Amino acid sequence: MPTAGIEVTQIYLATVSTTEKLEEPGISELIFQAGPVVQMTLVVLVLMSLFCWVIIFNKLALLRRAAKNSRAFLDLFWKSRRLDQVYERSGRLGASPVGAVFQAGYIELSKLSNQERDTSNESINLGGEENLARALRRAATVERTNLQRMTTFLATTGSTAPFIGLFGTVWGILQAFQKIGATGQATLSVVGPDIAHALIATAVGLAAAIPAVMAYNYFNARIRVLNDEMSNFSSDFLNIVKRHFGNR
């Protein structure tokens, strides 16, 4: 009986020891045990991902504020009967790209009206209409550029991060094959750690790319809506100017 108890104890201890050896290392351990090239790849990917998240949160706030202020401005514009009042009140809606387009158009319209009064002719001629349309287009372009700022980095991250991660993966697999050539053994204990380090680079690359691509497509859709609103407002504003000022 004592001999049987000793054998059971030895089997238990061997089982516990084997289980401890088979425990998978944590992600942090794999990262710190990786080679310098793989670690540098991970640092680049993490920095790109962090920068993308900063852009995402800032752009979300900017577009939400722009859409809200644009709705408020359009409501103000269509309910008001005097352009000068709209111009004064639109200053409180500075985040509205449509409001910025109106302000540029109103300033140009005021210049044209002053020029026509100086020449004793209060109508706006064809050249004046072209100048007004050009001012509206220029303001819309500036606003669209501001809305699209930094979104190209999201597209760049979405297209390049998987390849950067793949580079780290390829490098880790190369190290695994070098160990196979040096030791002459292809066991998992020899090549497993390097392959694990390599696959972490691919996983981090995908983790950086997927949110960036999703955010880029979402922001483009929101910006497209705001751009359509600026375009539609420019056309409506030109029609109002022609109807109320062109034939006086």
DRENDREN-56327 format. One line per field, with one value per atom (N, C-alpha, C): residue in one letter; atom name; x, y, z. Coordinates in steps of 0.001 Angstrom, whole numbers, plus 500000, padded with zeros to 6 digits. Layout:
% DRENDREN-56327
residuo	a	...
atomo	CA	...
x	X	...
y	Y	...
z	Z	...
% end
This chain:
% DRENDREN-56327
residuo	m	m	m	p	p	p	t	t	t	a	a	a	g	g	g	i	i	i	e	e	e	v	v	v	t	t	t	q	q	q	i	i	i	y	y	y	l	l	l	a	a	a	t	t	t	v	v	v	s	s	s	t	t	t	t	t	t	e	e	e	k	k	k	l	l	l	e	e	e	e	e	e	p	p	p	g	g	g	i	i	i	s	s	s	e	e	e	l	l	l	i	i	i	f	f	f	q	q	q	a	a	a	g	g	g	p	p	p	v	v	v	v	v	v	q	q	q	m	m	m	t	t	t	l	l	l	v	v	v	v	v	v	l	l	l	v	v	v	l	l	l	m	m	m	s	s	s	l	l	l	f	f	f	c	c	c	w	w	w	v	v	v	i	i	i	i	i	i	f	f	f	n	n	n	k	k	k	l	l	l	a	a	a	l	l	l	l	l	l	r	r	r	r	r	r	a	a	a	a	a	a	k	k	k	n	n	n	s	s	s	r	r	r	a	a	a	f	f	f	l	l	l	d	d	d	l	l	l	f	f	f	w	w	w	k	k	k	s	s	s	r	r	r	r	r	r	l	l	l	d	d	d	q	q	q	v	v	v	y	y	y	e	e	e	r	r	r	s	s	s	g	g	g	r	r	r	l	l	l	g	g	g	a	a	a	s	s	s	p	p	p	v	v	v	g	g	g	a	a	a	v	v	v	f	f	f	q	q	q	a	a	a	g	g	g	y	y	y	i	i	i	e	e	e	l	l	l	s	s	s	k	k	k	l	l	l	s	s	s	n	n	n	q	q	q	e	e	e	r	r	r	d	d	d	t	t	t	s	s	s	n	n	n	e	e	e	s	s	s	i	i	i	n	n	n	l	l	l	g	g	g	g	g	g	e	e	e	e	e	e	n	n	n	l	l	l	a	a	a	r	r	r	a	a	a	l	l	l	r	r	r	r	r	r	a	a	a	a	a	a	t	t	t	v	v	v	e	e	e	r	r	r	t	t	t	n	n	n	l	l	l	q	q	q	r	r	r	m	m	m	t	t	t	t	t	t	f	f	f	l	l	l	a	a	a	t	t	t	t	t	t	g	g	g	s	s	s	t	t	t	a	a	a	p	p	p	f	f	f	i	i	i	g	g	g	l	l	l	f	f	f	g	g	g	t	t	t	v	v	v	w	w	w	g	g	g	i	i	i	l	l	l	q	q	q	a	a	a	f	f	f	q	q	q	k	k	k	i	i	i	g	g	g	a	a	a	t	t	t	g	g	g	q	q	q	a	a	a	t	t	t	l	l	l	s	s	s	v	v	v	v	v	v	g	g	g	p	p	p	d	d	d	i	i	i	a	a	a	h	h	h	a	a	a	l	l	l	i	i	i	a	a	a	t	t	t	a	a	a	v	v	v	g	g	g	l	l	l	a	a	a	a	a	a	a	a	a	i	i	i	p	p	p	a	a	a	v	v	v	m	m	m	a	a	a	y	y	y	n	n	n	y	y	y	f	f	f	n	n	n	a	a	a	r	r	r	i	i	i	r	r	r	v	v	v	l	l	l	n	n	n	d	d	d	e	e	e	m	m	m	s	s	s	n	n	n	f	f	f	s	s	s	s	s	s	d	d	d	f	f	f	l	l	l	n	n	n	i	i	i	v	v	v	k	k	k	r	r	r	h	h	h	f	f	f	g	g	g	n	n	n	r	r	r
atomo	N	CA	C	N	CA	C	N	CA	C	N	CA	C	N	CA	C	N	CA	C	N	CA	C	N	CA	C	N	CA	C	N	CA	C	N	CA	C	N	CA	C	N	CA	C	N	CA	C	N	CA	C	N	CA	C	N	CA	C	N	CA	C	N	CA	C	N	CA	C	N	CA	C	N	CA	C	N	CA	C	N	CA	C	N	CA	C	N	CA	C	N	CA	C	N	CA	C	N	CA	C	N	CA	C	N	CA	C	N	CA	C	N	CA	C	N	CA	C	N	CA	C	N	CA	C	N	CA	C	N	CA	C	N	CA	C	N	CA	C	N	CA	C	N	CA	C	N	CA	C	N	CA	C	N	CA	C	N	CA	C	N	CA	C	N	CA	C	N	CA	C	N	CA	C	N	CA	C	N	CA	C	N	CA	C	N	CA	C	N	CA	C	N	CA	C	N	CA	C	N	CA	C	N	CA	C	N	CA	C	N	CA	C	N	CA	C	N	CA	C	N	CA	C	N	CA	C	N	CA	C	N	CA	C	N	CA	C	N	CA	C	N	CA	C	N	CA	C	N	CA	C	N	CA	C	N	CA	C	N	CA	C	N	CA	C	N	CA	C	N	CA	C	N	CA	C	N	CA	C	N	CA	C	N	CA	C	N	CA	C	N	CA	C	N	CA	C	N	CA	C	N	CA	C	N	CA	C	N	CA	C	N	CA	C	N	CA	C	N	CA	C	N	CA	C	N	CA	C	N	CA	C	N	CA	C	N	CA	C	N	CA	C	N	CA	C	N	CA	C	N	CA	C	N	CA	C	N	CA	C	N	CA	C	N	CA	C	N	CA	C	N	CA	C	N	CA	C	N	CA	C	N	CA	C	N	CA	C	N	CA	C	N	CA	C	N	CA	C	N	CA	C	N	CA	C	N	CA	C	N	CA	C	N	CA	C	N	CA	C	N	CA	C	N	CA	C	N	CA	C	N	CA	C	N	CA	C	N	CA	C	N	CA	C	N	CA	C	N	CA	C	N	CA	C	N	CA	C	N	CA	C	N	CA	C	N	CA	C	N	CA	C	N	CA	C	N	CA	C	N	CA	C	N	CA	C	N	CA	C	N	CA	C	N	CA	C	N	CA	C	N	CA	C	N	CA	C	N	CA	C	N	CA	C	N	CA	C	N	CA	C	N	CA	C	N	CA	C	N	CA	C	N	CA	C	N	CA	C	N	CA	C	N	CA	C	N	CA	C	N	CA	C	N	CA	C	N	CA	C	N	CA	C	N	CA	C	N	CA	C	N	CA	C	N	CA	C	N	CA	C	N	CA	C	N	CA	C	N	CA	C	N	CA	C	N	CA	C	N	CA	C	N	CA	C	N	CA	C	N	CA	C	N	CA	C	N	CA	C	N	CA	C	N	CA	C	N	CA	C	N	CA	C	N	CA	C	N	CA	C	N	CA	C	N	CA	C	N	CA	C	N	CA	C	N	CA	C	N	CA	C	N	CA	C	N	CA	C	N	CA	C	N	CA	C	N	CA	C	N	CA	C	N	CA	C	N	CA	C	N	CA	C	N	CA	C	N	CA	C	N	CA	C	N	CA	C	N	CA	C	N	CA	C	N	CA	C	N	CA	C	N	CA	C	N	CA	C	N	CA	C	N	CA	C	N	CA	C	N	CA	C	N	CA	C	N	CA	C	N	CA	C	N	CA	C	N	CA	C	N	CA	C	N	CA	C	N	CA	C	N	CA	C	N	CA	C	N	CA	C	N	CA	C	N	CA	C	N	CA	C	N	CA	C	N	CA	C	N	CA	C	N	CA	C	N	CA	C	N	CA	C	N	CA	C	N	CA	C	N	CA	C	N	CA	C	N	CA	C	N	CA	C	N	CA	C	N	CA	C	N	CA	C	N	CA	C	N	CA	C	N	CA	C	N	CA	C	N	CA	C	N	CA	C	N	CA	C
x	500824	500000	500853	501889	502715	503339	503769	504376	503375	502130	501097	500860	500873	500666	501784	503021	504159	504036	503615	503471	502396	501277	500207	500707	501472	501998	502945	503805	504744	504007	502959	502182	501507	500982	500316	501293	502495	503490	503941	504085	504485	503417	502166	501067	501033	501195	501199	502349	503525	504687	504462	503880	503607	502588	501557	500532	501132	502019	502662	503486	504133	504939	504073	502853	501983	501171	501244	500505	501010	500054	500414	500967	502024	502546	501577	501571	500693	501134	500237	500545	501730	501754	502871	504196	504193	505422	505882	504936	505299	505884	505319	505806	507228	507466	508793	509838	509402	510348	510620	509868	510050	511369	511803	513024	512852	513958	513877	513094	513199	512469	510968	510552	509127	508632	509420	509019	508897	509823	509737	508493	508176	506960	505721	505692	504560	504452	505590	505565	504976	505400	504873	503366	502916	501489	500681	501198	500480	500385	501465	501428	500435	500424	499457	498027	497800	496461	496031	496918	496583	496271	497068	496828	495497	495170	493875	492714	492834	491753	491599	492708	492611	491859	492196	491509	490029	489734	488341	487486	487961	487166	487021	488100	488018	487088	487194	486369	484904	484629	483242	482622	483356	482845	482674	483633	483569	482378	482182	481085	479729	479659	478388	478029	479021	478780	478452	479139	478879	477471	477038	475688	474626	474827	473859	473758	474895	474890	474358	474601	474081	472559	472012	470550	469976	470647	470174	470279	471344	471504	470451	470219	469216	467836	467537	466262	466190	467295	467352	467226	467899	467917	466532	465861	464571	463446	463642	462622	462829	464016	464314	463967	463675	463338	464412	465391	466462	467811	468611	469912	470871	470748	471656	471425	470171	469893	470448	470317	470882	472391	473023	474475	474909	474180	474535	474369	473286	473018	473851	474302	475082	476446	476889	478169	478178	476987	476906	476949	476920	476944	478218	479338	480606	481024	480500	480884	480103	479156	478336	479047	479358	479964	479007	477709	476733	476682	476743	476781	478008	479152	480375	480238	479593	479361	478455	477411	476518	477268	478098	478834	479730	480407	481247	480395	479227	478347	477767	477426	476856	477888	479126	480188	480405	480436	480611	479411	478214	477010	477026	477493	477588	478573	479697	480670	480068	479354	478749	477674	476899	475854	476466	477562	478228	478804	479366	479905	478806	477657	476567	475985	475954	475457	476408	477703	478680	478527	478052	477849	476408	475631	474237	473396	473684	472904	472787	471578	471399	471197	471247	471102	472447	472404	473637	473784	474859	475030	475552	475779	476221	477591	478493	479813	479744	478816	478639	478133	477235	476723	477833	478710	479834	480770	481003	481855	481224	479917	479220	479282	479051	479127	480536	481538	482927	483227	482717	482937	482278	481092	480415	481179	481661	482429	483721	484381	485643	485415	484363	484067	483697	482930	482564	483798	484739	485972	486791	486874	487619	486981	485656	484973	485113	485020	485172	486587	487572	488952	489136	488520	488612	487944	486819	486133	486930	487649	488390	489790	490193	491557	491798	492929	493409	492673	491618	490965	491844	492750	493642	494567	494880	495719	494971	493661	492872	492938	492814	492900	494288	495314	496685	496909	496408	496547	495789	494576	493787	494415	495154	495753	497154	497881	499277	499496	498650	498874	498911	498008	498117	499442	499964	501236	502407	502324	503375	503361	502153	502064	502561	502261	502741	504260	504856	506319	506880	506278	506726	506517	505415	505161	506197	506493	507487	508848	509198	510494	510555	509484	509464	509568	508904	508989	510401	511043	512432	513326	513091	513873	513597	512358	512028	512775	512821	513552	515057	515567	516986	517290	516396	516604	516529	515617	515538	516852	517403	518674	519815	519794	520901	520838	519626	519480	519212	518707	518362	517096	516312	515069	513912	512771	511589	510449	510777	509739	509073	507906	507177	507924	508658	509407	510494	510951	511999	511409	510397	509866	508593	507966	506697	506772	507737	507788	507953	508823	509025	507771	507076	505834	504777	504714	503763	504074	505362	505745	505343	505537	505226	503736	502913	501471	500917	501562	501127	501212	502249	502399	501234	500837	499692	498410	498216	497006	496937	498056	498067	497838	498399	498160	496694	496031	494600	493796	494193	493487	493611	494710	494864	494124	494066	493507	491983	491368	489908	489159	489448	488735	489022	490255	490599	489778	489626	488839	487368	486834	485432	485174	486063	485898	486038	486987	487186	485941	485339	484126	482967	482853	481771	481933	483152	483384	483167	483569	483342	481855	481056	479609	479036	479470	478975	479424	480665	481183	480466	480128	479399	478032	477381	476078	476231	477230	477462	477851	478617	479002	477781	476861	475623	474793	474762	474026	474629	475953	476595	476302	476344	476054	474615	473685	472272	472002	472611	472406	472987	474148	474744	473811	473216	472280	471055	470508	469340	469676	470847	471241	471404	472005	472140	470773	469857	468513	467815	467981	467377	467966	469264	469917	469431	469343	468864	467418	466604	465172	464900	465614	465279	466197	467395	468314	468671	468531	469002	468136	466844	465954	465341	466018	465469	465705
y	498778	500000	501264	501373	502577	502767	501618	501734	502282	501835	502329	503813	504254	505682	506525	506034	506773	506896	505789	505820	506810	506846	507792	509229	509449	510800	511201	510298	510592	510882	510090	510314	511683	512054	513348	514496	514348	515408	515531	514401	514432	515080	514787	515383	516885	517350	518792	519468	518850	519420	519510	518446	518461	519530	519702	520713	522102	522353	523661	523942	522889	523087	523347	522775	522941	524220	524943	526197	527172	527833	528759	530042	530591	531869	532993	534039	535169	535996	536888	537742	538634	539191	540075	539318	538055	537266	537025	536717	536501	537757	538916	540174	540455	540309	540622	539597	538382	537359	537405	538228	538310	539008	538832	539465	540963	541697	543162	543627	542907	543312	543173	542062	541864	542882	543157	544146	545539	545890	547187	547264	546162	546118	546332	545697	545859	547286	547922	549315	550229	550032	550854	550664	549426	549145	549725	549613	550156	551680	552333	553795	554211	553487	553785	553604	552547	552297	553389	553797	554848	556159	556492	557728	557653	556491	556318	556532	556026	556199	557655	558378	559814	560522	560176	560773	560395	559150	558684	559469	559612	560317	561794	562426	563837	564042	563151	563305	563031	562092	561842	563095	563733	564954	566069	566210	567273	567092	565880	565637	565724	565266	565377	566847	567653	569085	569779	569384	569988	569679	568437	568071	568791	568868	569541	571020	571699	573122	573404	572488	572687	572603	571666	571590	572858	573338	574566	575757	575823	576944	576901	575736	575639	576019	575610	575999	577517	578123	579576	580269	579767	580427	580429	579306	579229	579892	580140	580825	582333	582803	584237	584870	586154	586887	587885	588078	589033	588325	588486	587821	588393	589684	590274	589697	589404	588773	587354	586636	585284	585340	586332	586455	586734	587593	587912	586695	585960	584817	583597	583512	582340	582294	583420	583420	582515	582250	581349	579883	579631	578253	578052	578352	578326	576956	575884	574534	574057	574862	574445	574746	573728	574009	574731	574450	575155	576631	576904	578290	579026	578341	578968	579290	578421	578690	579907	579990	581153	582438	582415	583612	584094	583150	583537	584111	583503	584019	585376	585571	586850	587970	587687	588695	589074	588084	588366	589128	588768	589470	590922	591181	592559	593364	592750	593446	593783	592834	593065	594148	594145	595161	596544	596646	597947	598411	597500	597872	598339	597672	598052	599411	599708	601020	602131	601816	602822	603146	602188	602418	602784	603113	603537	602465	601214	600106	599041	598827	597955	596500	596160	594761	594066	592784	591987	591354	591680	591205	589783	589281	587907	587680	588669	588526	588437	589212	589151	587794	587210	585878	584838	584965	584031	584190	585441	585673	585085	585245	584701	583178	582559	581097	580608	581357	580977	581074	582101	582249	581104	580718	579594	578291	578055	576825	576811	577957	578025	577758	578337	578102	576640	576046	574629	573736	574089	573308	573384	574581	574751	573938	573999	573252	571746	571293	569858	569389	570229	569880	569782	570697	570650	569387	569010	567813	566544	566545	565352	565278	566308	566327	565131	564466	563329	562031	562071	560796	559942	560570	559787	558900	559326	558472	557201	557295	556095	555136	555693	554847	554227	555021	554503	553377	553570	552526	551271	551456	550298	549489	550152	549436	548916	549545	549161	548343	548521	547817	546298	545681	544222	543795	544600	544242	544439	545467	545645	544462	544049	542873	541621	541522	540369	540348	541527	541593	541007	541387	540810	539312	538844	537405	536666	537191	536563	536529	537619	537664	536625	536482	535480	534069	533792	532455	532195	533232	533069	532673	533301	532919	531470	531042	529649	528687	529003	528134	528161	529299	529358	528448	528404	527514	526057	525774	524392	523996	524928	524623	524498	525275	525239	524020	523617	522502	521169	521258	520029	519387	520124	519604	520523	519908	520668	520464	520310	520099	521431	521315	522521	523305	522636	523346	524230	523895	524681	525843	525558	526580	527237	526640	527175	528613	528974	530359	531395	531138	532110	532261	531152	531231	532008	531793	532541	534029	534379	535788	536375	535612	536094	536335	535417	535559	536734	537114	538295	539539	539642	540806	540890	539771	539776	540159	539642	539950	541440	542025	543444	544282	543853	544568	544580	543452	543394	544218	544191	544969	546468	546897	548309	548663	547737	548043	548035	547083	546924	548158	548683	549898	551091	551178	552303	552285	551116	551020	551310	550769	551004	552490	553123	554548	555385	555027	555786	555737	554576	554463	555225	555153	555865	557372	557864	559299	559790	559004	559408	559547	558630	558719	559976	560286	561482	562751	562769	563944	564117	563009	563091	563742	563432	564047	565549	565955	567377	568084	567415	568011	568216	567252	567410	568567	568729	569846	571177	571279	572516	572779	571734	571893	572318	571682	572045	573465	573830	575182	576218	575939	576883	577117	576059	576212	577010	576715	577451	578921	579173	580555	581340	580735	581406	581697	580766	580992	582130	582191	583283	584621	584665	585909	586344	585414	585760	586247	585607	585935	587263	587567	588740	589941	589673	590779	591002	589991	590102	590941	591067	591773	593016	593576	594773	595985
z	500000	500000	500000	500818	500754	499388	498774	497439	496438	496496	495586	495801	497071	497349	496789	496878	496327	494814	494159	492701	492268	492968	492638	492796	493866	494088	492974	492541	491462	490153	489879	488656	488699	489871	490023	489797	490413	490255	488807	488128	486717	485865	486195	485436	485620	486854	487128	486402	486438	485758	484269	483691	482251	481897	482744	482499	482529	483474	483551	482305	481779	480577	479360	479362	478202	478242	479358	479426	478364	477711	476645	477246	476667	477158	476833	477650	477417	476216	475779	474636	474934	476158	476516	476486	476939	476907	475474	474598	473195	472580	472925	472354	472833	474156	474689	474275	473948	473508	472011	471284	469832	469503	468259	467809	467634	467466	467354	466133	465020	463811	464027	464604	464879	465897	466916	467912	467289	466408	465734	464858	464204	463394	464254	465421	466327	466837	467129	467601	466531	465278	464183	464043	464105	463959	465116	466320	467481	467383	466970	466818	465735	464627	463577	464074	464837	465358	466335	467226	468184	467474	466477	465722	464990	464472	463792	464755	465969	466928	467331	467434	467710	466574	465337	464191	464203	464518	464491	465483	466709	467715	467372	466908	466532	465339	464354	463151	463458	464345	464743	465360	466256	466894	465870	464967	463961	463031	462523	461583	462265	463497	464228	464441	464806	465011	463690	462616	461312	460822	460980	460545	461365	462677	463545	463209	463053	462751	461353	460417	459063	459050	459800	459887	460516	461556	462193	461244	460463	459535	458428	457862	456803	457322	458530	459126	459296	459740	459883	458536	457531	456217	455582	455601	454914	455694	456974	457755	457787	457429	457459	456119	456150	454932	454520	455347	455045	455159	454118	454088	455119	455394	456373	457767	458096	459382	459446	458326	458276	458445	457815	457900	459334	460043	461423	462336	462160	463036	462677	461438	461029	461696	462255	462960	464170	464733	465891	465486	464183	463670	462854	463476	462758	462271	462888	462466	461254	460759	459623	458308	457498	456190	455254	455360	454528	454918	456212	456666	456169	456141	455630	454148	453393	451968	451800	452611	452539	452872	453900	454278	453144	452486	451345	450216	449959	448918	449268	450521	450933	450819	451222	451101	449642	448765	447339	446787	447229	446781	447235	448444	448930	448095	447740	446896	445531	444951	443644	443721	444783	444939	445077	445828	445970	444639	443867	442563	441620	441649	440775	441166	442457	442888	442445	442481	442041	440563	439792	438354	438030	439084	438918	438245	438505	437953	439031	439526	440674	440293	439039	438646	438656	438861	438862	437491	436799	435435	435407	434189	434033	434655	434498	435103	436607	437213	438654	439114	438337	438682	438624	437653	437564	438751	439156	440322	441584	441710	442867	442877	441714	441624	441938	441491	441764	443266	443919	445361	446132	445697	446363	446171	444960	444700	445501	445565	446306	447791	448353	449763	450012	449102	449258	449192	448323	448214	449495	450059	451311	452433	452529	453584	453387	452141	451877	452220	451926	452264	453777	454524	455980	456536	455957	456426	456122	455002	454597	455197	455917	456462	457385	457197	457980	457688	456876	456551	455640	454899	454040	454865	456089	456949	457315	457494	457772	456585	455371	454180	454055	454349	454271	455279	456494	457514	457104	456584	456188	455071	454189	453053	453338	454252	454480	455747	456766	458036	457876	457081	456919	456295	455364	454729	455685	456539	457544	458512	458930	459785	459085	457795	457028	456949	456864	456874	458158	459308	460579	460630	460036	460014	459182	458021	457148	457830	458504	459187	460306	461065	462128	461587	460454	459850	459321	458795	458364	459533	460689	461866	462264	462119	462446	461538	460241	459314	459586	460013	460366	461554	462521	463664	463237	462293	461796	461131	460331	459669	460642	461725	462678	463585	463977	464913	464218	462987	462291	462800	463588	464140	463731	463433	463027	464008	465268	466281	466640	467251	467650	468718	469555	470590	469999	468793	468135	467344	466516	465605	466138	467147	467642	468130	468983	469485	468378	467407	466332	465470	465221	464450	465235	466536	467370	467350	467469	467386	466036	464986	463647	463473	463974	463802	464604	465687	466442	465567	464750	463869	462891	462332	461416	462142	463343	464110	464444	464848	465179	463921	462797	461542	461153	461308	461006	462010	463279	464298	464029	463437	463096	461812	460853	459546	459528	460214	460118	460626	461825	462247	461343	460824	459962	458677	458070	456831	457097	458177	458501	458765	459517	459813	458545	457682	456447	455567	455408	454590	455228	456540	457228	457087	457292	457189	455757	454784	453396	453096	453635	453412	454065	455283	455959	455236	454787	454073	452746	452090	450831	451032	452138	452426	452636	453413	453637	452348	451504	450230	449332	449337	448569	449105	450412	450994	450571	450532	450085	448621	447811	446389	446154	446835	446676	447169	448276	448790	447834	447260	446305	445125	444616	443497	443922	445084	445567	445808	446362	446636	445339	444338	443047	442430	442529	441990	442717	444052	444818	444400	444221	443813	442439	441508	440166	440200	441007	441017	441708	442789	443593	443317	442781	442571	441100	440307	438928	438033	438344	437442	438073	439052	439691	438809
% end
